[in-house]
Amino acid sequence: MFTNPYAWIEESLTTIHRADWYRSVQTIHGLPGATVLLEGREVINFASNDYLGLAGDERLIAAAKMAIQELGTGSTGSRLLSGHRELHRDLERAIASLKQTEDAVVFSSGYLANLGTITALVGKRDFILSDLYNHSSLKNGAILSGATTIEYPHCDIEALRIKLSQQRQNYRRCLIITDSVFSMDGDLCPLPALLEIAEEFSCMLLIDEAHATGVLGNTGAGCVEHFGCTGRQLIQIGTLSKALGSLGGYVAGSKTLIDFLRNRAPTWIYTTALSGADTAAALTAIKIVQQEPQRRAKLWQNIAQLKQVMQQQLPKLKLLPSESPILCFQLPSAADALTVGQQLKHAGIFAPAIRPPTVSTSRIRISLMATHEPTHIKKLVEALSSISTQSN
């Protein structure tokens, strides 16, 4: 006698609840920004990846509206069929200019960019080495590729070298994949060392610049520019949905690489092209990044201010090492993280709990924006101080 084949789903949900891993959406109303309306009340927003505060910028909104009026709401097909518009190439040229690469190609999301690129570059006869803390899109791209994949300890160059010296000779191609800014910790990959080891062992190197584009580097080009590695041979992937305030993903690199991906990346070939509105908004955002460096400077001023105040006033809240707008402090359990997240929300602060399986240890994740004011940072520190006092 067969049992109900769907019964396991409810049992799995019960386990998720029991572990305090259950997730549900929190509805935000109105425009995104440094303050938002959450569940009917205004809160200071420290939960957003909108690092430059462009997602609600009037110039991006105007560009998106104009694109809708000219091109409609949907692109109607894949880029190779009916979905290609000149606006897509304008954006790709702008990304290549920002990243100082020969060319770029735009995908409908950053997740799709990673899946499509990794599966196009390597297969069953190949080898992937992946940082343990990599984003889900990198990890799943490796799985889908069919390549033999090994995770190396987070940012551990020596461990990576050992694994390559032991196994590189057994495979046709080798691809090292890493985030440039690790989204749940805020630290940076050791890019110069990774480039050296990739060259030594004849490996391709792919870095995901999702949380670095628009934020790091003298011109906002990302981690590659930050480390002075512009022009080096590697594959740069990123998103339009964070500092660029829109939606979509990109790959930037050599003309040969980009031409190959247009012919072999399944998540570009077989999916609907990015809408005109998203494309126009991202193109406008890149222009703002290039023309308004003071916006990025204000972001870094806010980061420095919060770090300094927390170190002075909240020494017991040990921040994880970070060189980005992402600041995290760990908590003993998922239940503790949920409690602190709720206490912050009651105090008018939106800074969510991050729990397993997303991360190995539960934490509160704070994301800073260029549009945060000193009063916002002051209120965050006051709320954290009050919670810390209550727990002692």
Residue, then its C-alpha position, 0 to 999 in steps of 0.5 A: m500500500f503506497t503512502n501519500p507522496y506529498a506527506w513529507i512536505e508537511e513533516s519537513l516544514t515542521t522540522i523547519h519551524r522547530a529549528d527556528w529556520y522558518r521564513s516568511v515575507q515582510t511587506i514593504h510599502g511605497l518607494p525603497g529608501a533609507t526609511v520604508l513603510l514596513e507592516g504599516r509603520e515607518v522604520i529605518n531600513f538597514a536590510s537593503n542592498d540598495y547601497l547607493g540609494l538609487a532604486g527610488d531615484e527619480r531619474l531611474i524612475a523617469a528612464a523606466k517610464m520613458a522606456i515603457q512608453e517607447l518599448g512596452t512592458g515586456s521584451t516579448g522573447s529571448r534576445l536571439l528571437s524577438g527580444h533584442r533592443e538597441l537599449h540592451r547593447d547600450l547597457e552592455r557597452a556601458i557595463a564594459s566601459l565601467k568595468q574596463t573590459e572588451d565587452a559585456v552581456v546582460f542576463s535577466s538576473g544575476y542568478l541566471a548569469n552565474l548559472g548560465t556562465i558556469t554551465a557553459l564554461v565547464g562540464k563533466r570532464d572539468f574541475i571547479l574549486s569553489d569558496l565555501y561561503n559562495h552565493s547559492s547561484l555559484k554553488n548551484g551553477a557548479i552542480l548543474s555543470g556536472a563538473t567535479t566540484i570541491e569547496y575550499p575553506h573560506c578565502d584559504i589560498e594555501a588550501l586552494r593551492i594544495k587541492l590544485s596541486q593534487q588534482r589539477q592534472n586530472y581534468r581538462r579545464c579548471l574553474i575557480i569561482t568566488d564572490s568578490v564581496f561575501s554577501m552574508d559576512g561583508d569581507l572580500c576575496p583575496l583577488p590578487a592571490l587568486l589571480e596568481i594561483a589561477e595563472e600558475f595552475s592554468c585555471m579560469l577565474l570567475i568572480d561575482e561582483a554583485h555586492a561590489t559593483g558601484v561600491l568598491g574601486n575609485t570609479g565604482a567598477g568593483c573589487v577588481e578595480h579596488f585591488g588594482c587588477t583591471g585588465r587582468q584575464l578573468i570572468q566578472i559577473g554581477t547584478l543590476s539589482k543592488a547598487l544599480g537599483s534595477l534588475g538583471g545580471y551581467v558578465a564582463g570580459s573579453k570579446t571572445l568570452i562574451d561571444f561564446l556565452r551568447n552562443r552557449a549560455p542556456t540561461w541567456i539563450y532560452t529566457t526572455a530578455l530583460s525588460g526595457a524599463d529595467t534596462a533603461a533604469a540600470l543604464t541611468a544608474i551607471k551614468i550616475v555612478q560615473q558622474e556622482p562619486q560623492r554618492r559613493a563617498k557618502l556611503w563609505q563615510n556612513i560605513a566608517q561612522l557606524k564601525q567607529v561608534m559600534q566599537q566605542q559604544l558596543p564593544k561586546l557586539k563583535l562585528l565580523p571582519s568587513e570591508s564593505p557596506i555589510l556589517c554583521f554580528q553573530l548570535p548564539s542561536a537562530a532563536d536569539a537572532l529572531t528575538v534581536g531582529q524583532q526587538l530592533k523592529h519594535a525600536g523602528i529598525f529593520a535589520p533582519a536575522i540571518r539564520p542557517p542554512t543560509v549561513s553557518t552561524s546566526r547573525i544580524r546583518i546590517s546593510l548601509m546606504a549612501t542615503h542614511e543620515p547620521t540620525h539613522i545611524k544614531k538610532l540604530v546604535e541606541a536600539l542595539s545598546s538598549i537591547s544589549t543592556q536588556s540581555n545582560 
